[in-house]
């Protein structure tokens, strides 16, 4: 990932989301993050350095949304189906892709080291496609990957159909990708409760993995206040400061939502309690501005009805 070293004139800035992008008063947009991309290697029999083959699959002809599938090349020799991980990349809802090197390398490493099939979602980006487009695309990817081919015909892909264990599904994402995972898990839980048949009977969401999750609100937590924040004087500075995070949600929702009380970024206890997965991992970074929100989310998981159902 490369970022621009020059700085725009502050007086002309309408939206400041550095280090991701800056939008000017005349609606010009300066994307600061430039991701090196990696081509997929579609030959299942060609062993890469990591032992993982990759390919891109369009899952929705109407939207053009695609996924990148990562398959350990020795999957056939494993003698069993492999767990399925639906992975959602970060990037403030407005940068990144499944082919970006940093996200590709992570998914490839995960597939190799954990012996799993990874489906990385190449969701549409804001502001051209405001939220909830990213949620809808990740939901479509989950249904495509997790629904059984013989009944739903959402995925006729041989790699997923032949090697993935659709009864052992995990959702994983970092930063805004973790936020997307949370909201997609809620949608899956609601679909199962309301219809009883959104997924086949033997399909279950085993767990979700949230890495440095993006949650936010108007009330400042202690770690987000200037007096308690050592990150303001840190070199290099943090990826995002609170005042810039304040601008993110209204921007990526095209002004349709605010930071105050939106359950998609400030989930209430009852929403967390309704998550359908059996296991959850929440990871926060010590110097991340978002760490307080992630810790609060984890506390709600451990101390609420979600954990009580699993004791």
FENSUL-V199061 format. One line per field, one symbol per residue. burial: + if it has 16 or more other C-alpha atoms within 10 Angstrom, else -. A space follows every 50 residues. Layout:
burial: ???
//
This chain:
burial: ------------+-++++++++++------+++-+-+---+--+------ ++++++--+-----+++++++++++-----++++++++++++++++++++ ++++--++++++--++++++++++++--+++-+++++++++++++++++- ---++---+++-++++++++++++++++++++++++++++-+-----+++ --+++++++++++++++-----++------+--------+++--++-+++ +++----++----++++-+--++-+++--+-+++---++++++++-++-+ +---+++----
//
